[in-house]
Amino acid sequence: MNRVVLRGGSVVDATGLVRADVAIEGEHVTGVGLIEPRPGDEVVDVSDRLILPGFIDAHSHADGLLSDPDVTLSLLRQGVTCVIAGQDGVSYAPGDGEYASEYFAAINGPHPSCRGGGVDAYLSSVDGTSALNAGYLVPAGTVRFEVCGREDRPATEDERRRMQALVAQGMSDGALGLSTGLDYTPGIFQDAAEIAALCAPVAEAGGVYVTHMRGGYEANTAAGASEIAEISRLAAAEAGAELPVHISHFHADADIVLDQLDALEAAGVDATFDAYPYTRGCTLLGMPLLPPEVAALPVAEAVAVIADPSQRVALREKCTLRAATSASLGPEWPDMITLAHLAAPELSWAHGLTLREAATHAGVSPIDFALDALAASRLECSAVMAVRSPRSGAELARIFAHPAHMGGSDGIFIGAHPHPRAAGSFSLFLREYVRERSTWTWADAVHHLSTLPARRFGLGRRGVVEAGAVADLIVVDPATVADTATYENPRGRGVGIDDVFVAGIRVLADGELTGALPGRGLRRSPQT
């Protein structure tokens, strides 16, 4: 087992940047300081660069794409060595994966191999097939689908017990916690009491409750945060253990975000959150448009409703009202929705256009174009969504400065014109919020992007550069690290991070994949 020595760089400690070499043997860091190479060592010159713990993307939709070289290269070039999958209440396990593959076709896509076997099978599917690691959250919507199907009603006591058993099994398999997506189907049908019941085995196992909270965020944030507090209280009472919570992609004005975090703290809730460095969001095209009773239908039935001329007038009115009264969109919604992915080949010309632009080209109204696209694509459509109140970098900086913040890209890689957050978030954090604005020091960046998520999600000895830690390491050029992805060219890869190690194996060398696949499915293991 040859030793690798990263020589001539600097590491971060409590005092700031410190000149140090780093020695790696096997999967672990074995020394930090001035290290003399010995015969047989592989010495990597990292002069004038920083040796940092690999970044952890706290909210990713790369669930089924971890063996895709383009996706892994995009992540590694940002310094991401681990993603947290199973987000928004919908993913492949438990069950056979068909529900997630259908409903989240435009977000996660199908998994290349998982067809059952639960959380253990999903995590095992990552082992030796990817250059980076993945943790997994039990998705509450998928759990509900396995027990209640598409029913729009409260779960019975027996159904709750069966759902709890699935969550408990997932936690036993190594899941990090439970996720909900309360603006998606079937999460929209789950009330606080039902979610709290599912969170009880999470609290018992020492996991975390991760939520895309109800109500669309923005001006509706207070109601969603209040429900989080209720869920935390009810789950803790049932489990006899505290329930840490984590808010996904917390997007709202800075005053709203900070006030609601204060309110949760005052209510005794241990809360963290992730947020990405962009104002616009991205989600299913149908989510802000289709009424729940249509969105909950199997795809073939939903398409039949959307395509039925006798139902179009009523559906048009319902969808228009939903978009116009959305907390995020509002009356100008046709200009605020940019088409990211339309599965129908005949609509490929519309990628990158707003709904209004595409509708004008097609000679129809924006709502009719949206509905026709949903039908033609069998609902497999996503869109980049602007918000009513765009936030400046200075306002985002106020949010990112909160000590409970961690980086989460909410990255979606599917589509001809995706949101740039998938390819650019972590590089943008370093360029703008460390180098340009000085919102963070380099030590702060490590806290927000690596150390805090490693601890919150129970990823063991990760998130630090010290003897005994797992050698998930990145080498960063502080003078040049930057994002190149934009809304116009969303797939541009990060620059300034050219060398990355996962479990001591070099997976990125001089900016290119080495072909090594040391990634694994990470099971919950609190840091010691």
Secondary structure as the mmCIF struct_conf table of DSSP 4:
data_model
#
loop_
_struct_conf.conf_type_id
_struct_conf.id
_struct_conf.beg_label_comp_id
_struct_conf.beg_label_asym_id
_struct_conf.beg_label_seq_id
_struct_conf.end_label_comp_id
_struct_conf.end_label_asym_id
_struct_conf.end_label_seq_id
STRN STRN1 VAL A 4 ARG A 7
BEND BEND1 GLY A 8 GLY A 8
STRN STRN2 SER A 10 ASP A 13
TURN_TY1_P TURN_TY1_P1 ALA A 14 THR A 15
STRN STRN3 GLY A 16 ARG A 19
STRN STRN4 ASP A 21 GLU A 25
TURN_TY1_P TURN_TY1_P2 GLY A 26 GLU A 27
STRN STRN5 HIS A 28 GLY A 33
BEND BEND2 LEU A 34 LEU A 34
TURN_TY1_P TURN_TY1_P3 PRO A 39 GLY A 40
STRN STRN6 GLU A 42 ASP A 45
TURN_TY1_P TURN_TY1_P4 SER A 47 ASP A 48
STRN STRN7 LEU A 50 PRO A 53
HELX_LH_PP_P HELX_LH_PP_P1 GLY A 54 GLY A 54
STRN STRN8 PHE A 55 ASP A 57
BEND BEND3 ALA A 58 HIS A 59
STRN STRN9 SER A 60 SER A 60
TURN_TY1_P TURN_TY1_P5 ASP A 63 GLY A 64
TURN_TY1_P TURN_TY1_P6 LEU A 66 SER A 67
HELX_RH_AL_P HELX_RH_AL_P1 PRO A 69 LEU A 76
TURN_TY1_P TURN_TY1_P7 ARG A 77 GLY A 79
STRN STRN10 VAL A 80 ALA A 85
BEND BEND4 GLY A 86 GLY A 86
HELX_RH_3T_P HELX_RH_3T_P1 GLN A 87 GLY A 89
BEND BEND5 TYR A 92 TYR A 92
BEND BEND6 PRO A 94 GLY A 95
BEND BEND7 GLY A 97 GLY A 97
HELX_RH_AL_P HELX_RH_AL_P2 GLU A 98 TYR A 103
TURN_TY1_P TURN_TY1_P8 PHE A 104 ASN A 108
BEND BEND8 PRO A 112 SER A 113
BEND BEND9 ARG A 115 GLY A 117
HELX_RH_AL_P HELX_RH_AL_P3 GLY A 118 VAL A 126
TURN_TY1_P TURN_TY1_P9 ASP A 127 THR A 129
BEND BEND10 ALA A 131 LEU A 132
STRN STRN11 ASN A 133 PRO A 139
HELX_RH_AL_P HELX_RH_AL_P4 ALA A 140 CYS A 148
TURN_TY1_P TURN_TY1_P10 GLY A 149 ARG A 150
BEND BEND11 ARG A 153 ARG A 153
HELX_LH_PP_P HELX_LH_PP_P2 PRO A 154 THR A 156
HELX_RH_AL_P HELX_RH_AL_P5 GLU A 157 SER A 172
TURN_TY1_P TURN_TY1_P11 ASP A 173 GLY A 174
STRN STRN12 GLY A 177 GLY A 181
TURN_TY1_P TURN_TY1_P12 LEU A 182 ASP A 183
BEND BEND12 TYR A 184 TYR A 184
TURN_TY1_P TURN_TY1_P13 THR A 185 PRO A 186
HELX_RH_3T_P HELX_RH_3T_P2 GLY A 187 PHE A 189
HELX_RH_AL_P HELX_RH_AL_P6 ALA A 192 ALA A 205
TURN_TY1_P TURN_TY1_P14 GLY A 206 GLY A 206
STRN STRN13 VAL A 208 HIS A 212
TURN_TY1_P TURN_TY1_P15 ARG A 214 GLY A 215
BEND BEND13 TYR A 217 TYR A 217
HELX_RH_3T_P HELX_RH_3T_P3 GLU A 218 ASN A 220
HELX_RH_AL_P HELX_RH_AL_P7 THR A 221 ALA A 239
TURN_TY1_P TURN_TY1_P16 GLY A 240 GLY A 240
BEND BEND14 ALA A 241 ALA A 241
STRN STRN14 VAL A 245 ILE A 247
BEND BEND15 SER A 248 HIS A 249
BEND BEND16 ALA A 252 ALA A 252
HELX_RH_AL_P HELX_RH_AL_P8 ALA A 254 ALA A 266
TURN_TY1_P TURN_TY1_P17 ALA A 267 GLY A 268
STRN STRN15 ALA A 271 ALA A 275
BEND BEND17 PRO A 277 PRO A 277
BEND BEND18 THR A 279 THR A 279
STRN STRN16 GLY A 281 LEU A 284
TURN_TY1_P TURN_TY1_P18 LEU A 285 LEU A 289
BEND BEND19 LEU A 290 LEU A 290
HELX_RH_AL_P HELX_RH_AL_P9 PRO A 292 ALA A 295
TURN_TY1_P TURN_TY1_P19 ALA A 296 ALA A 296
BEND BEND20 LEU A 297 LEU A 297
HELX_RH_AL_P HELX_RH_AL_P10 VAL A 299 ALA A 307
HELX_RH_AL_P HELX_RH_AL_P11 PRO A 309 ALA A 324
TURN_TY1_P TURN_TY1_P20 THR A 325 THR A 325
BEND BEND21 ALA A 327 LEU A 329
TURN_TY1_P TURN_TY1_P21 PRO A 331 GLU A 332
HELX_RH_AL_P HELX_RH_AL_P12 TRP A 333 MET A 336
STRN STRN17 ILE A 337 LEU A 342
HELX_RH_3T_P HELX_RH_3T_P4 PRO A 345 ALA A 350
TURN_TY1_P TURN_TY1_P22 HIS A 351 GLY A 352
STRN STRN18 THR A 354 THR A 354
HELX_RH_AL_P HELX_RH_AL_P13 LEU A 355 ALA A 362
TURN_TY1_P TURN_TY1_P23 GLY A 363 GLY A 363
BEND BEND22 VAL A 364 VAL A 364
HELX_RH_AL_P HELX_RH_AL_P14 PRO A 366 ALA A 376
TURN_TY1_P TURN_TY1_P24 SER A 377 LEU A 379
STRN STRN19 CYS A 381 MET A 385
BEND BEND23 ARG A 388 SER A 389
HELX_RH_AL_P HELX_RH_AL_P15 GLY A 393 PHE A 400
TURN_TY1_P TURN_TY1_P25 ALA A 401 ALA A 401
BEND BEND24 HIS A 402 HIS A 402
TURN_TY1_P TURN_TY1_P26 PRO A 403 ALA A 404
STRN STRN20 HIS A 405 GLY A 407
STRN STRN21 GLY A 411 GLY A 411
BEND BEND25 GLY A 415 HIS A 417
TURN_TY1_P TURN_TY1_P27 PRO A 420 PRO A 420
HELX_RH_AL_P HELX_RH_AL_P16 ARG A 421 LEU A 428
HELX_RH_PI_P HELX_RH_PI_P1 PHE A 429 GLU A 436
BEND BEND26 ARG A 437 ARG A 437
BEND BEND27 THR A 439 TRP A 440
HELX_RH_AL_P HELX_RH_AL_P17 TRP A 442 VAL A 446
HELX_RH_PI_P HELX_RH_PI_P2 HIS A 447 THR A 451
HELX_RH_AL_P HELX_RH_AL_P18 LEU A 452 ARG A 456
TURN_TY1_P TURN_TY1_P28 PHE A 457 GLY A 458
STRN STRN22 LEU A 459 LEU A 459
BEND BEND28 GLY A 460 ARG A 461
BEND BEND29 GLY A 463 GLY A 463
BEND BEND30 GLU A 466 GLU A 466
TURN_TY1_P TURN_TY1_P29 ALA A 467 GLY A 468
BEND BEND31 ALA A 469 ALA A 469
STRN STRN23 VAL A 470 VAL A 470
STRN STRN24 LEU A 473 VAL A 476
TURN_TY1_P TURN_TY1_P30 PRO A 478 THR A 480
STRN STRN25 ALA A 482 ALA A 482
BEND BEND32 TYR A 487 ASN A 489
TURN_TY1_P TURN_TY1_P31 PRO A 490 ARG A 491
HELX_LH_PP_P HELX_LH_PP_P3 GLY A 492 GLY A 494
STRN STRN26 VAL A 495 VAL A 495
BEND BEND33 GLY A 496 GLY A 496
STRN STRN27 ILE A 497 VAL A 502
TURN_TY1_P TURN_TY1_P32 ALA A 503 GLY A 504
STRN STRN28 ILE A 505 ALA A 509
TURN_TY1_P TURN_TY1_P33 ASP A 510 GLY A 511
STRN STRN29 GLU A 512 LEU A 513
STRN STRN30 GLY A 521 GLY A 521
HELX_LH_PP_P HELX_LH_PP_P4 LEU A 522 ARG A 524
STRN STRN31 SER A 525 SER A 525
#
